[in-house]
Amino acid sequence: MAQATNYVPTQNVKVYIHPESNVGTHVGNAMDLLQCTAFTIPEASWAAEYSAQRVGQFTTQASQAHHNQGTKMWTFDTTLKGTSKSILYATGAVMESASSAATLAAAYAFPHATYKDGAGSATTYCFTFEGAGDDGTNDDITLKGCVGTGFTIAEDIGSESGEMVVTINWTTAYAPAYGNASISGGTPDTGTPRNIRNLHETNTKLNDGSDENLVVQSWELSVSRTIERIHYQNNTDADYKPFGYAMVGGFEVTGNLNVIKNQDTYDILAKQYGGTSAITIQNDTAGDLTLSLPLVVLNESSIDSGGAVLIENIPFTVVGANDASGNLISITTS
C-alpha cells in the first residue's frame, strides 16, 4: 500500500468553543470562533501500563500490558488575544464566573454536584478543532466535558505590541473524537484586544496604606487549580466516561509586576517583609478592564539592571481575608 499524500497544515486549523448545557455533551454547530494564536491538541490515545515482571521470565509478556482507560485525563492549552470574550472564557472556565464583573470569592467551594456526567449548569466546555483531523472525511477533532484548570492574563510593553495575551489550561476525562463537525453558525470573536498602553496612570496602583502609582512595564496574573476525574461508569463504553470531576486542594493565585524603579518602589519596601497590600490594574475606560486584587502578599523582589533604567520585578501571591469574606479577584471587562 502506498503512503498517504495528505497532511494537516497548522494554520488551517480553527478553534471553536462553546459552554455545554450538560456535562460531557458536545453542543454541535453554534460555537464561538476564538482569536487563537497558539494551541495544543490532545490525541485520541491512551498510555500503556505494565504489570510486574513474572519470576523466571526475562522478557515482557503481552498480557502485562493494559491501556489506561478509566484513569486518563487529556490536557491542552489555548493562547488567545486578550479580548473581553477571551477574558470571560478564562474566568468562566476556571473561576466559574463568566460575566462582568467576574469574581473568585474567598469563600469559594467547588460545586461537585453540578460536575457530574450529564448534569446541567456546570461550567464545562466543548471544543471543535476544525481541520485538525487527518482523514479526508473525519477532518475535525472534537472535545467535550472540558474543565479549566488555570489561566494566565498578561500584558507587556515589549511583547505582542502591548496587547493582552490570555492563556487557558484545559483538561477533560472524555476521549477526543474524530468526525466531520461541519461547523455552521459559528460566531467569530471580533473584540479588540486590551493593550497595556491604555492603562490609567493613577488608577493602576499598589496600595500599601497609600496609593503608589507604579510605572508598569509588564504584569501578569495566574490562577490555577487541580481537577481530577471520578473513576469510570462502565467498561462497555469505549470512552470509559467518568462519573464526574472533583477539585483537589485550593486555588493558587499568583502574579508579577515589572515596574520602573523609582520613589514609589522605594516607598513599598516595608511591604516586602510584613503585612498585605492591594493591587488595581485599570484601563482609562474602567469598563474595558479593571482588575482588583484586594489582598496580596508581596514576595521577594529583584532588580533587573539589563536595560536603560533599573526595573523592579515584584512577584506577589493573592490571598483571602481571614474570615473568608470578600473576593480574591474581581475582573471587570465589557
C-alpha positions in Angstrom: 0.0 0.0 0.0 1.4 3.4 -1.0 1.9 6.2 1.6 -0.9 8.7 2.0 -0.1 12.1 0.4 -2.3 14.3 2.6 -1.1 16.4 5.5 -2.7 18.8 8.0 -1.5 22.5 7.8 -1.4 24.0 11.2 -2.5 27.4 10.0 -5.7 25.9 8.6 -7.0 24.8 12.0 -9.8 26.9 13.5 -10.5 26.6 17.2 -14.2 26.8 18.2 -15.6 26.7 21.8 -19.0 26.7 23.5 -20.3 26.2 27.0 -22.0 22.9 27.5 -25.6 22.6 28.5 -24.9 19.2 30.1 -21.6 17.9 31.2 -20.0 15.7 28.5 -22.4 16.7 25.7 -21.0 18.5 22.7 -23.3 21.3 21.6 -22.8 21.0 17.9 -22.5 23.9 15.5 -23.4 27.1 17.4 -19.9 27.8 18.6 -17.6 30.8 19.1 -14.5 31.1 16.8 -11.7 32.3 19.1 -9.0 34.8 18.4 -6.5 32.0 18.9 -2.7 32.4 18.3 -1.5 29.1 19.6 -3.0 25.8 20.8 -2.2 22.2 21.6 -4.5 19.3 20.6 -4.8 16.1 22.6 -4.7 12.9 20.6 -7.3 10.2 21.0 -4.8 7.8 22.6 -4.1 6.1 25.9 -0.8 5.4 27.6 0.1 1.7 28.0 0.8 0.5 31.6 2.6 -2.7 32.5 2.1 -5.0 35.5 5.0 -6.6 37.4 7.5 -8.8 35.7 7.0 -12.6 36.2 9.6 -14.5 38.1 11.5 -16.7 35.7 10.7 -14.6 32.7 13.3 -12.3 31.1 11.0 -10.5 28.6 7.8 -8.5 28.9 4.7 -10.5 28.1 1.8 -9.2 26.1 -0.6 -9.9 28.9 1.2 -7.5 31.2 0.1 -4.5 29.0 -3.0 -2.5 29.7 -4.0 0.9 28.4 -5.1 3.4 31.0 -8.7 3.7 30.1 -10.7 4.8 33.1 -7.9 6.9 34.6 -6.7 9.0 31.6 -7.1 12.8 31.6 -6.4 14.7 28.4 -4.8 18.2 28.8 -4.4 21.0 26.3 -3.9 24.8 26.1 -5.3 27.7 24.1 -3.5 31.0 23.8 -5.8 33.9 22.8 -5.7 37.6 22.1 -6.9 39.4 25.2 -10.4 40.4 24.1 -13.3 40.7 26.6 -14.7 37.4 25.4 -11.3 35.7 25.9 -11.0 37.1 29.4 -14.5 35.9 30.3 -13.9 32.4 28.8 -10.9 32.2 31.1 -12.7 33.3 34.2 -15.8 31.2 33.4 -13.7 28.0 32.9 -11.5 28.4 35.9 -13.5 30.6 38.4 -17.0 29.6 37.2 -17.8 33.3 36.8 -18.2 34.3 33.2 -19.9 37.6 33.3 -18.5 41.0 34.2 -17.5 41.6 36.9 -16.1 38.1 37.2 -15.1 37.2 40.8 -13.4 34.5 42.7 -14.8 34.6 46.3 -12.6 34.0 49.3 -15.3 31.5 50.5 -15.3 29.6 47.1 -16.5 26.0 47.3 -16.2 23.6 44.3 -19.8 22.7 43.2 -19.3 18.9 43.0 -22.9 18.2 42.4 -23.0 20.0 39.1 -19.8 18.5 37.8 -21.3 15.1 37.2 -21.7 13.4 33.8 -24.8 14.7 32.1 -25.6 17.3 34.8 -26.8 20.7 33.8 -25.5 24.1 34.7 -21.9 23.2 35.4 -19.2 25.4 33.7 -17.8 22.8 31.3 -17.0 23.5 27.6 -16.7 21.7 24.3 -14.3 22.3 21.5 -14.0 21.7 17.8 -10.6 21.9 16.2 -11.8 22.3 12.6 -9.4 21.0 10.1 -7.2 19.1 12.6 -8.2 15.6 11.5 -6.0 13.6 9.3 -8.7 11.8 7.3 -10.5 13.1 4.2 -13.9 12.6 5.9 -13.1 12.9 9.6 -11.3 16.2 9.3 -12.2 17.6 12.7 -11.3 16.8 16.3 -13.9 17.4 19.0 -13.6 17.5 22.7 -16.3 17.6 25.4 -16.5 17.9 29.1 -13.6 20.3 29.2 -12.8 22.0 32.5 -10.5 24.9 33.1 -7.6 24.2 35.4 -5.8 27.5 35.1 -5.3 30.7 33.1 -2.7 33.5 32.8 -3.6 37.0 31.8 -0.6 39.2 30.8 0.4 42.5 29.2 3.9 43.5 28.3 5.0 46.8 26.6 7.8 44.8 24.8 5.7 41.9 23.6 2.8 41.5 21.2 2.8 45.3 20.6 1.5 45.6 24.1 -1.6 43.5 23.5 -3.0 41.4 26.3 -2.4 37.6 26.0 -4.8 35.1 27.7 -3.7 31.5 28.0 -6.2 28.9 29.3 -5.2 25.4 30.5 -7.8 22.7 30.0 -8.4 19.1 31.0 -11.1 16.5 30.1 -11.8 12.9 31.1 -13.8 12.4 27.8 -11.8 10.9 24.9 -11.1 13.2 21.9 -13.2 12.1 18.9 -12.6 12.4 15.1 -15.5 13.4 12.9 -16.9 15.8 10.4 -18.5 18.6 12.5 -19.2 20.8 9.5 -19.4 24.0 11.7 -22.2 26.3 10.7 -23.4 29.4 12.5 -20.1 29.9 14.2 -19.7 33.4 15.8 -16.2 34.9 15.4 -14.8 36.9 18.3 -14.5 40.4 16.8 -13.5 42.2 20.0 -10.4 44.4 20.3 -7.6 43.1 22.5 -6.8 45.1 25.6 -3.5 46.9 25.5 -1.0 47.9 28.2 -0.8 51.4 26.6 -4.4 52.0 27.7 -3.7 51.6 31.4 -4.7 54.5 33.6 -1.6 56.1 35.1 -3.1 56.8 38.5 -5.7 54.1 38.8 -3.2 51.4 38.1 -1.6 51.2 41.6 -0.4 49.3 44.6 -1.9 50.3 47.8 0.2 49.7 50.9 -1.7 52.2 53.1 -1.4 54.9 50.5 -1.6 54.7 46.7 1.7 54.0 44.9 1.2 54.7 41.2 3.8 52.3 39.8 5.1 52.7 36.2 4.2 49.3 34.9 6.2 47.8 32.0 4.5 44.4 32.2 2.2 42.5 34.5 0.6 39.0 34.7 -1.9 37.2 36.8 -2.0 33.4 37.0 -4.8 31.3 38.6 -4.6 27.5 38.8 -6.3 24.6 40.4 -6.2 20.8 40.3 -9.1 18.8 38.7 -9.4 15.0 38.9 -11.8 12.6 37.2 -14.0 10.2 39.3 -13.4 6.6 38.1 -15.5 5.4 35.1 -19.1 4.4 34.7 -18.7 1.1 32.8 -16.2 -0.8 30.7 -18.6 -1.4 27.8 -18.4 2.3 26.8 -15.3 2.7 24.6 -14.7 6.1 26.1 -14.8 4.9 29.8 -16.5 8.1 30.6 -16.2 9.4 34.2 -18.9 9.8 36.9 -17.7 13.4 37.0 -15.0 15.7 38.4 -13.6 16.8 41.7 -11.3 19.7 42.7 -8.3 18.7 44.8 -6.8 21.3 47.1 -7.2 25.0 46.8 -6.6 27.7 44.2 -3.1 29.1 43.6 -3.3 32.8 42.6 0.0 34.5 41.9 1.2 37.3 39.7 4.1 39.6 38.8 4.7 43.3 38.3 7.7 44.7 36.3 7.9 48.4 37.1 10.4 51.2 36.7 12.4 51.6 39.9 11.6 55.0 41.4 10.4 56.7 44.6 7.2 54.7 44.6 9.1 51.4 44.6 11.2 52.7 47.5 8.0 53.5 49.4 6.7 50.0 49.3 9.9 48.4 50.7 8.2 47.9 54.1 5.6 45.6 52.4 8.4 43.3 51.4 8.7 41.9 54.9 5.3 42.4 56.5 1.6 42.9 56.0 -0.6 42.9 52.9 -1.2 45.2 50.0 -3.8 45.7 47.3 -3.3 45.9 43.6 -5.5 47.6 41.0 -4.9 47.5 37.2 -7.3 49.6 35.3 -7.7 50.9 31.8 -8.5 54.6 31.0 -12.1 53.3 30.5 -12.7 51.3 33.6 -15.3 49.1 32.0 -12.8 47.9 29.4 -10.6 46.4 32.1 -10.5 46.7 35.9 -8.6 44.1 37.8 -8.9 44.3 41.6 -6.8 42.2 44.0 -7.9 43.3 47.5 -5.3 41.3 49.4 -1.8 40.4 48.1 1.4 39.4 49.9 4.5 40.8 48.1 7.1 38.1 47.6 10.9 38.6 47.3 11.5 41.3 44.6 14.6 41.7 42.4 16.3 44.4 40.4 16.9 44.0 36.6 19.8 46.1 35.5 20.0 44.9 31.9 18.3 47.9 30.3 18.5 51.6 30.1 16.9 52.0 33.6 16.6 49.8 36.6 13.4 47.6 36.6 11.9 46.2 39.8 10.4 42.8 39.5 7.7 42.3 42.2 6.1 38.9 42.5 3.0 38.5 44.6 0.5 36.0 45.9 -3.2 36.8 46.2 -4.8 35.7 49.5 -8.2 35.8 51.0 -9.4 37.5 54.2 -9.0 35.5 57.4 -12.8 35.4 57.8 -13.2 34.3 54.1 -15.2 37.4 53.3 -14.9 39.4 50.0 -13.1 38.3 46.9 -9.7 37.2 45.9 -10.2 38.5 42.4 -12.6 40.8 40.6 -12.2 41.4 36.8 -14.5 43.8 35.0 -14.5 43.8 31.2 -17.0 44.5 28.6 
